[in-house]
Amino acid sequence: MNRKHRGIWGRNSPPPPFKKLLFNRRGSAYYELIIKTLVVITLMATVMSFLSIFTAYLNLNHMCRRVVRVVELEGQVSDNAYDVFYRLKEQTGLSPEMTVENVQYCDGRQKIQLRDTFTVTMTDSYAFTLFKPSFAPPVQINIPMKVSITGMSEKYWKLPE
């Protein structure tokens, strides 16, 4: 009777041989679920690996703040400041280099007078691993990190006249 009416979509319906391919999708939801799960797991692993960079930077920032606070309280770059630095170095697993800059020592010694400022700078690089092939060394990107924190001495040194 009406040969042009092929199905629900009228003229837009696929021809009969393709109908079986499109509508015979038994079990295809399982494959879609597996693929979506793999994509989500891969994205989560990538995000977690990027978070390690931020964790390393926060640890470096914490180390620098602690060293600055010790120098502020003691009024000098003493063995206690280096002890704190080396202890935090062991705890965090980082290996930064520390320098004390913009400082004016009083009386030619390593003492910083009350309200004199100084800057502690720590630099390090983080090796971010992209992938680890089994036949070659891992492919890495070195990300440089630098933290500079300025402090002010809180100790008054009585200078000999």
C-alpha positions as CSV (number, residue, x, y, z in Angstrom):
1,M,0.0,0.0,0.0
2,N,2.2,2.8,1.2
3,R,5.8,1.8,0.3
4,K,7.3,5.2,1.2
5,H,6.4,4.8,4.9
6,R,9.4,2.7,6.2
7,G,9.1,3.1,9.9
8,I,8.9,5.4,12.9
9,W,11.0,8.1,11.2
10,G,9.2,8.0,7.9
11,R,11.6,8.8,5.0
12,N,14.5,9.2,7.4
13,S,14.4,5.6,8.4
14,P,17.4,3.5,7.4
15,P,16.8,1.0,4.6
16,P,16.1,-2.6,5.7
17,P,19.6,-4.1,5.6
18,F,20.9,-1.4,8.0
19,K,18.0,-1.8,10.4
20,K,19.4,-5.1,11.7
21,L,22.8,-3.5,12.3
22,L,21.5,-0.5,14.1
23,F,18.9,-2.1,16.3
24,N,20.6,-5.4,17.1
25,R,22.9,-4.0,19.9
26,R,22.7,-6.8,22.5
27,G,25.5,-6.4,25.1
28,S,26.8,-3.1,23.7
29,A,26.1,-1.3,27.0
30,Y,28.8,-3.5,28.6
31,Y,31.4,-2.4,26.1
32,E,30.5,1.3,26.6
33,L,30.7,0.9,30.3
34,I,34.2,-0.7,30.1
35,I,35.5,2.0,27.8
36,K,34.1,4.8,30.0
37,T,35.6,3.2,33.1
38,L,39.0,3.0,31.5
39,V,38.8,6.6,30.4
40,V,37.8,7.8,33.9
41,I,40.6,5.8,35.6
42,T,43.2,7.2,33.1
43,L,42.0,10.7,33.8
44,M,42.1,10.2,37.6
45,A,45.6,8.8,37.4
46,T,46.7,11.8,35.4
47,V,45.2,14.2,37.9
48,M,46.9,12.4,40.8
49,S,50.3,12.6,39.1
50,F,49.9,16.3,38.6
51,L,49.0,16.8,42.2
52,S,52.4,15.5,43.2
53,I,54.0,18.6,41.7
54,F,51.9,20.8,43.9
55,T,52.6,18.7,46.9
56,A,56.4,19.1,46.3
57,Y,56.0,22.9,45.9
58,L,54.0,23.1,49.1
59,N,56.7,21.1,51.0
60,L,59.4,23.5,49.6
61,N,57.3,26.5,50.8
62,H,56.9,24.9,54.2
63,M,60.6,24.3,54.5
64,C,61.4,27.8,53.6
65,R,58.9,29.3,56.1
66,R,60.2,27.2,59.0
67,V,63.9,28.2,58.3
68,V,62.9,31.9,58.0
69,R,61.1,31.6,61.4
70,V,64.1,30.1,63.1
71,V,66.4,32.9,61.7
72,E,63.8,35.5,62.8
73,L,63.7,34.2,66.4
74,E,67.5,33.7,66.8
75,G,68.5,36.8,64.9
76,Q,71.3,35.0,63.0
77,V,71.8,32.2,60.5
78,S,73.0,29.6,63.1
79,D,73.4,25.9,63.3
80,N,69.8,25.6,64.5
81,A,68.6,27.0,61.2
82,Y,70.7,24.5,59.3
83,D,69.5,21.7,61.6
84,V,65.9,22.5,60.8
85,F,66.7,22.7,57.1
86,Y,68.4,19.3,57.0
87,R,65.7,17.6,59.2
88,L,63.0,18.9,56.9
89,K,65.0,17.8,53.9
90,E,65.0,14.3,55.2
91,Q,61.3,14.3,56.1
92,T,60.1,15.7,52.7
93,G,62.6,13.9,50.5
94,L,63.4,17.1,48.6
95,S,66.9,18.3,48.0
96,P,66.8,22.1,47.6
97,E,69.6,24.6,47.8
98,M,69.2,27.3,50.4
99,T,70.7,30.8,50.2
100,V,70.3,33.8,52.5
101,E,70.2,37.1,50.5
102,N,69.5,40.8,51.0
103,V,70.9,40.7,54.5
104,Q,73.0,43.2,56.4
105,Y,75.0,41.6,59.2
106,C,75.9,43.8,62.2
107,D,79.4,43.9,63.6
108,G,80.9,41.8,60.8
109,R,79.4,38.6,62.3
110,Q,76.5,36.4,61.1
111,K,74.1,38.4,63.4
112,I,71.1,40.3,62.1
113,Q,70.0,43.3,64.1
114,L,66.4,43.9,65.3
115,R,64.0,44.8,62.4
116,D,66.6,44.2,59.7
117,T,65.2,42.1,56.9
118,F,66.6,39.1,55.1
119,T,65.4,36.8,52.3
120,V,65.8,33.0,52.3
121,T,65.6,31.5,48.9
122,M,65.2,27.8,48.2
123,T,65.5,26.3,44.7
124,D,64.8,22.8,43.6
125,S,63.6,20.9,40.5
126,Y,60.9,18.3,40.4
127,A,61.3,15.4,37.9
128,F,57.8,14.8,36.5
129,T,57.6,11.3,34.9
130,L,55.5,11.2,31.7
131,F,55.8,7.4,31.2
132,K,58.2,4.6,31.9
133,P,58.9,2.4,28.9
134,S,60.2,-1.1,29.7
135,F,63.1,-0.9,27.2
136,A,64.4,2.6,28.0
137,P,64.8,5.0,30.8
138,P,61.7,7.0,31.9
139,V,60.7,10.1,30.0
140,Q,60.8,13.0,32.5
141,I,60.3,16.7,32.5
142,N,62.3,18.7,35.1
143,I,60.1,21.4,36.6
144,P,62.1,24.2,38.4
145,M,60.7,25.4,41.7
146,K,61.8,28.5,43.6
147,V,60.5,29.9,46.9
148,S,61.7,33.2,48.3
149,I,60.4,34.4,51.7
150,T,61.5,37.6,53.4
151,G,61.8,37.8,57.2
152,M,62.7,40.3,59.8
153,S,64.9,39.7,62.8
154,E,63.2,39.8,66.2
155,K,66.4,39.9,68.3
156,Y,68.3,42.9,69.5
157,W,72.0,42.5,69.6
158,K,73.9,44.9,71.9
159,L,77.0,45.9,70.0
160,P,80.3,46.6,71.7
161,E,81.4,50.2,71.3
